[in-house]
Amino acid sequence: MITTILSPVPEAKRQSRRGFTLVEMMIAAGISALILTGIMTTFLHLGRSGARFQNYNDMEAQTRRTLELFAQDVRQASTVTWNSATSVTFTVNGLTVTYANSANNFTRQIGAGAVGNVISGLTPNTFQFRAFNLDGTELPLATAANRTAANSSTKQVQISMQAERSQQTLATATNTVLSARFILRNVIVTA
Amino acid sequence: MKHSNPSSNRGSALIVALLISAIIAVSLASYMQLSRTSMTVSNRALYSNAAMNLAENGLEEAMYSINQKIADSSYNWVTDGWSISPSSAADVRRTVAATGFDQNATGQVRIYVYGYAGTSPVAVARSTVTLAGTTGGSIEKWVQIQLRKTSKFSNGLVAKDSITFSGNNASVDSWNSEKLDDGTLRGSPVGYSAGVAHDKGSVGSISVAVNSVAVQNADIWGYAATGGALPSVGANGLIGPYGTTSGSMDMDRVSTDFAASFDPVSSPTQTPIVSFGVINNNLSLPRLGDFPAADGIYYYEATRIDFNNKTFNIVGLGNPQVVITLTDTSTSIDIGGGSGEITIGSGASLEIFAPGDIKIAGNGVLNGGNTTATANQSKNFQIWGTKTSGVQDIQIAGNGVLSTLVYAPQGSVKINGNGDVCGSVIANDITLTGNAAFHYDESLADMDGGNPFRISRWSELTSAAQRAAHSANLSW
């Protein structure tokens, strides 16, 4: 007769091998889901706002640099020629410098050199040049005759525009720009 | 049977937690870095503007001192804070510290004036704003201005009220008696001729009234400006460059924002050699035995000049310069008769300061010669109206050619004649009768006459090469 003697399993070991109950699993999964959702949402928001912040930063940097450059050119300009309501050419230290709104980019061109975008991604129909005479009265630029008259009377120039950046799943970031009225210090407006 | 090790489970959780924390930390660090960059850029942009304002303040200091010397000859640069440059006695320099910046920023502007006592000084300002903290580093702006003296006669015909051309064939153009077209000085002044004529005659009125500049049938080869309404041009008149067709205005040459100041003038304060009372007979100045003042000018005084068929003559050795102050506030000059006239010898000059009406008829004024080639420059015959209120009637006739400068803020000036009129006229209102051809002398724009300096060129020095030219003088 063969007698099998089962060795007794210790109580503690039996307890550790016991599986989770369904209720425990559901609670654990629920809590994990909540925590993960929180972490993922926070992470997603961080990422999205970081991207928007980057866009704002980019527009801000472009804008500041452009206004500095534009101010330098306008202050030193000795002549001003209005090519259209959205394009103007200054003579600066013997060179011509043309600023224009071209295909929703604000561009700067020295002489016949390369056209460079100084502010990219403008919101359509937001760009505007404004010209003022010696007394601060605004000069119309709508027609060719207006612009010809403004060539000899422009003493102050102002620009305004709105830049924008958009990416998928991100709300569009916009940056509204309104410059000071820069005075053309070397232009004599009265003969 | 292999059992999983509970301790390795705990390790996985730790690694996952660490990874998530690391990702969030990197995101936050990027955020912080972006914010920091943005703040630095904003801060530097703010102080960049401050540096530009500081540089301009420095230039204001320079202009104040330059013009103060004109207004007050006893003004002393050194006691006002300037010091003579160690590299040139003709230059001065100074430093002005800026106060009131926030965030512990500090600033100063160094100013250097080249040729501070000369006729065309140049001032260069170098402003430096030093930022404190982590956005540190300094910001510099370099600005240069070229100065030149203003002139009351920087335009041909200038009126507070109206300018009228009543003749059918009147014209306005210009020439430069002292400089060639490339800006270099001529060997000696030349008179007006077709060969040196330019289409830069200028006519301006600060009046906003319609017809403040009534061109009618005159040809304005140059510019016209008013304070408001466009000039009116008749069927045979024009305003523009050579080639402009009759009855039209070139809008590049017309502006409606004209501004001008009509500062009153006062008579010279020098003690006259003699007071004549009424000059009613032939008189030639300077007389034998008269000695000029220290500035080389003969100063005289008279109640008025009032005669018919007589001659008031300025002639003598060494091209005498005569200044006569008249005191009659009603009628200062009344010259008539068929042969009454004022004659000024070739090279001589006459300045008249008069508070009353002026009428020079008869043979009019002979300034040098009776052709544009032989006439003296217009600055050799100057009429200064010193009346400060009411109307001062001024009627002048030329003798073949009238070469003159008239400055009379209250003056109602009528220039009669069919010949050439050279020079410049500044008055309350101006009428050119007859078919006079008016020629503005562009060299008058550089005439000083004790006027303050103005900025003729403003430039920001942005490149290293531009700054290097002044670096040695602005690095103390």
Interface residues (C-beta under 8 A of the other chain):
Chain A: R17 I39 T42 F43 L46 G47 G50 F53 Q54 Y56 N57 E60 A61 R64 E68 Q72 R75 Q76 N93 N133 L134 D135 T137 A145 T148 A149 N151 S152 S153 K155 R185 N186 V189 T190 A191
Chain B: H3 I20 I23 I24 S27 L28 S30 Y31 L34 S35 T37 S38 V41 S42 A45 S48 N155 K200 S202 G204 G222 Y223 A225 M251 D252 R253 V254 S255 T256 D257 F258 A259 A260 I455 R457 W458 S459 E460 T462
